[in-house]
């Protein structure tokens, strides 16, 4: 059973509203046109000089995934309040970064010389 409180219903209503406007071809303030290219691999490479910079790249790439899937900055800002206090969502974010970092580490041969 899914339980939605008033806050989540407002977000859901807003999402539906945005999707309908997009389908109808109406411009939505702050929305990134999905035909615009979002550079999902910054500078076109996963190669970094250090593991620390690889970790930073993983965090950046995870954030770009969120931006690509939810282009409306206002919606992303609203949703932050939802996941900020939800341990499961925070763990999921950490898992996304870990997956990105594993890919980057492999591409860098785990920074072995």
trRosetta pair geometry for C-beta under 8 A, 3 or more apart (Angstrom, degrees):
i j d omega theta_ij theta_ji phi_ij phi_ji
4 8 4.4 -130 -156 93 85 121
4 9 5.1 109 141 -60 122 82
4 12 6.8 -21 -150 -10 149 143
5 8 5.3 91 50 15 67 101
5 9 7.1 -126 101 -6 33 93
6 9 5.6 -56 -146 37 32 114
6 10 6.5 36 154 -23 65 102
7 10 5.8 -54 -155 30 30 111
7 11 6.8 28 150 -16 63 103
7 81 7.8 -102 -178 106 139 122
7 82 7.4 174 131 -88 121 95
8 11 5.5 -50 -149 36 38 112
8 12 6.2 39 152 -20 67 105
8 82 7.2 96 -91 -116 85 128
9 12 5.5 -52 -145 38 33 113
9 13 6.2 37 154 -20 66 104
10 13 5.7 -51 -146 37 30 112
10 14 6.2 32 153 -20 64 107
11 14 5.6 -56 -148 37 30 112
11 15 6.3 34 152 -22 65 104
11 75 7.4 107 -151 -151 88 88
11 78 6.2 173 -105 128 101 126
11 79 6.7 100 -140 -85 139 80
11 82 7.1 -5 -51 -53 164 142
12 15 5.6 -51 -148 34 31 113
12 16 6.5 30 154 -17 64 105
13 16 5.8 -56 -149 37 30 110
13 17 6.2 34 151 -22 65 107
14 17 5.5 -53 -148 36 31 116
14 18 6.4 31 154 -18 65 105
14 75 6.5 176 123 -105 124 99
14 78 7.5 22 72 74 162 167
15 18 5.9 -56 -149 36 29 109
15 19 6.3 27 155 -18 65 108
15 75 6.9 95 -85 -138 77 138
16 19 5.8 -55 -146 37 30 111
16 20 6.3 30 156 -18 65 107
17 20 6.0 -59 -150 37 27 109
17 21 6.4 24 155 -16 63 108
18 21 5.8 -57 -148 38 31 110
18 22 6.2 32 154 -21 66 107
18 28 5.9 64 -143 -129 87 158
18 31 7.3 158 -161 -89 113 132
18 72 6.1 -70 -142 -43 155 155
18 75 7.0 -50 -28 -58 163 140
19 22 5.6 -54 -148 36 31 114
19 23 6.3 33 153 -21 65 105
20 23 5.6 -51 -146 35 32 112
20 24 6.3 23 156 -11 65 109
21 24 5.8 -62 -147 44 30 107
21 26 4.3 -75 -171 64 87 117
21 28 5.5 109 109 -71 133 109
22 25 7.7 45 178 -70 31 22
22 26 7.4 -83 -69 54 24 72
22 28 6.5 -39 -71 -15 82 132
22 31 7.3 -156 -90 -176 107 162
27 31 7.6 -172 -175 46 58 117
28 31 3.9 54 83 -12 104 136
28 72 6.7 -51 131 -99 130 114
30 72 5.8 72 110 -149 103 69
30 73 5.0 -106 179 35 117 99
30 74 5.6 83 99 -15 161 101
31 71 5.4 67 -162 111 67 111
31 72 5.1 -25 -97 -87 77 81
32 36 5.6 -104 178 56 90 132
32 38 7.1 53 154 -66 150 114
32 67 7.3 44 12 169 154 91
32 71 3.7 -124 45 -164 95 120
32 72 7.8 -143 11 -62 74 38
33 36 4.6 100 72 -14 86 100
33 71 7.9 180 -2 171 12 162
34 71 6.6 -130 -73 -36 75 150
38 64 6.3 163 154 -169 117 100
38 67 6.3 177 -149 108 150 111
38 68 5.1 -155 66 -89 152 94
39 42 6.0 89 124 -99 114 45
39 43 7.9 82 161 -21 137 28
39 44 7.5 -72 -160 -56 112 68
39 64 7.5 -77 89 -144 55 146
40 61 6.8 64 174 -145 69 86
40 64 5.3 161 -129 130 58 134
40 65 7.3 67 -142 -75 106 63
40 68 6.5 3 -90 -52 107 148
41 44 5.8 71 102 -121 106 26
41 45 6.8 140 152 17 112 15
41 46 6.5 -61 -153 -60 117 77
41 61 7.0 14 -104 -110 51 116
42 57 6.7 -138 45 -139 119 92
42 60 6.0 -13 -17 125 140 139
42 61 7.3 -122 -4 -73 96 80
42 64 7.7 -168 -46 -47 91 151
46 54 8.0 47 172 -132 77 91
46 57 7.1 141 -146 138 59 148
46 103 6.7 -95 -143 129 150 90
46 104 4.9 -150 -174 -120 104 69
46 107 3.9 42 99 87 129 164
46 108 7.1 -125 126 -40 89 86
47 107 6.4 -116 -71 134 61 108
47 108 6.0 133 -130 -92 57 86
48 51 7.9 126 95 -89 119 15
48 53 4.0 -167 -180 104 126 107
48 54 4.4 -173 54 -68 140 70
48 56 8.0 154 -139 53 155 93
48 57 5.7 -148 -60 -13 139 140
48 104 6.7 19 7 178 119 117
48 108 6.2 -47 45 -83 73 143
49 53 5.8 50 49 33 75 148
50 53 4.8 95 58 10 82 99
50 54 6.9 -134 103 -6 46 88
50 111 6.7 47 -146 -124 36 143
51 54 5.1 -52 -149 35 37 119
51 55 6.4 42 151 -23 67 99
51 105 7.1 29 -126 -107 90 96
51 108 7.9 179 -88 97 61 150
51 111 5.2 -87 -54 -15 88 154
52 55 5.7 -50 -152 31 32 112
52 56 6.6 32 149 -16 63 103
53 56 5.4 -48 -147 37 38 115
53 57 6.4 43 150 -21 65 102
54 57 5.6 -52 -149 35 32 113
54 58 6.5 38 149 -24 64 102
54 101 6.4 97 138 -144 96 79
54 104 4.5 161 -164 131 99 127
54 105 6.1 99 159 -73 151 65
54 108 6.1 -95 -91 2 137 154
54 111 7.4 -123 -17 -52 143 117
55 58 5.5 -48 -151 29 34 115
55 59 6.7 34 151 -17 64 101
55 101 5.7 17 -110 -116 61 123
56 59 5.8 -51 -152 34 34 111
56 60 6.5 34 150 -18 65 106
57 60 5.5 -54 -147 38 34 113
57 61 6.2 33 155 -19 68 106
57 100 7.7 -148 115 148 74 114
57 104 5.7 142 88 -119 121 154
58 61 5.8 -55 -145 37 29 109
58 62 6.4 31 154 -21 63 105
58 97 5.1 92 137 -168 107 73
58 98 7.7 63 170 -78 143 13
58 100 3.9 145 -149 104 82 107
58 101 3.8 -13 -89 -67 162 75
58 103 8.0 142 -108 50 98 89
58 104 5.5 -119 -67 7 94 141
59 62 5.8 -53 -149 34 31 112
59 63 6.5 31 152 -18 63 105
59 97 5.5 13 -90 -129 61 120
59 100 7.8 177 -43 82 24 141
60 63 5.7 -57 -153 36 32 112
60 64 6.4 33 150 -21 66 105
61 64 5.4 -51 -147 34 36 114
61 65 6.7 45 151 -26 64 96
61 100 4.7 169 81 -153 124 141
61 104 7.9 176 6 -54 147 122
62 65 5.7 -45 -156 24 35 115
62 66 7.1 34 148 -15 62 100
62 93 7.0 101 164 -168 137 74
62 96 4.7 116 -133 123 116 110
62 97 4.7 -53 -38 -81 155 70
62 100 5.4 -126 -54 -8 89 150
63 66 5.7 -52 -157 34 38 112
63 67 6.4 37 147 -18 68 105
64 67 5.4 -51 -145 38 38 113
64 68 6.1 39 154 -22 68 104
65 68 5.8 -55 -148 36 29 110
65 69 6.4 14 158 -8 64 110
65 96 6.9 -135 59 -177 151 132
66 69 6.2 -65 -144 44 28 100
66 70 6.1 -29 173 36 68 102
66 76 6.7 100 149 -127 111 121
67 70 7.1 -78 -128 67 20 65
67 71 6.6 56 173 -108 62 52
67 76 7.4 -6 -98 -80 60 155
68 71 7.2 5 -146 -71 20 83
70 75 5.7 -124 179 97 115 119
70 76 5.3 141 112 -73 122 90
70 79 7.3 -20 162 11 170 153
72 75 4.1 62 91 10 113 112
72 76 6.7 172 92 -12 59 83
73 76 5.6 -54 -148 37 35 113
73 77 6.3 36 154 -21 67 105
74 77 5.7 -53 -149 35 31 112
74 78 6.5 31 151 -18 63 106
75 78 5.6 -55 -150 37 33 112
75 79 6.2 31 154 -19 67 108
76 79 5.8 -58 -145 38 30 110
76 80 6.8 49 152 -38 62 93
77 80 5.8 -36 -159 6 34 118
78 81 6.5 -51 -178 22 42 108
78 82 7.7 36 135 -15 65 104
79 82 5.1 -49 -161 29 56 118
79 83 6.4 28 153 -4 82 103
80 83 6.5 -69 -146 47 31 91
80 84 5.7 44 159 -41 69 110
81 84 5.9 -43 -134 20 25 120
81 85 7.7 -1 175 4 53 103
82 85 7.8 -102 175 41 21 85
82 86 6.6 -4 150 -10 63 130
82 89 7.3 86 123 -20 83 175
83 86 5.2 -75 -138 43 44 111
83 89 3.8 -121 -138 128 94 144
83 90 6.5 145 166 -58 90 66
83 93 7.1 102 164 -39 138 128
84 90 7.8 63 -140 -71 23 109
86 89 4.0 52 94 15 116 113
86 90 6.6 164 88 -14 61 85
87 90 5.7 -58 -147 39 32 111
87 91 6.3 35 155 -21 67 105
88 91 5.7 -52 -148 35 31 112
88 92 6.5 35 151 -21 63 104
89 92 5.4 -50 -149 34 35 115
89 93 6.6 39 150 -22 64 100
90 93 5.6 -47 -151 31 35 114
90 94 6.6 38 149 -18 63 103
91 94 5.5 -53 -152 37 35 115
91 95 6.4 38 149 -22 66 103
92 95 5.5 -50 -148 34 34 114
92 96 6.6 39 151 -22 63 100
93 96 5.7 -51 -154 30 34 114
93 97 6.7 31 150 -14 65 103
94 97 5.8 -54 -150 38 34 109
94 98 6.2 36 151 -21 66 107
95 98 5.4 -51 -145 36 33 115
95 99 6.4 37 155 -21 65 102
96 99 5.8 -52 -151 33 30 111
96 100 6.5 29 152 -15 63 105
97 100 5.7 -55 -149 39 33 111
97 101 6.1 33 152 -20 67 108
98 101 5.6 -54 -144 38 30 112
98 102 6.3 36 155 -24 64 102
99 102 5.7 -49 -148 30 30 113
99 103 6.8 31 152 -17 61 103
100 103 5.8 -57 -157 35 33 112
100 104 6.4 29 150 -16 67 108
101 104 5.5 -55 -144 40 35 111
101 105 6.0 38 155 -23 68 106
102 105 5.7 -51 -142 36 28 112
102 106 6.5 29 156 -18 62 105
103 106 6.0 -56 -151 36 28 110
103 107 6.4 27 152 -18 63 108
104 107 5.6 -56 -149 37 32 112
104 108 6.3 16 156 -6 66 112
105 108 5.9 -68 -148 48 29 102
105 110 5.2 34 172 -99 94 63
105 111 7.4 -61 -143 -12 75 88
106 109 7.6 30 -174 -79 34 29
106 110 7.2 11 -91 -50 35 77
108 111 5.4 10 135 -61 119 64
109 112 5.2 -84 131 40 100 95
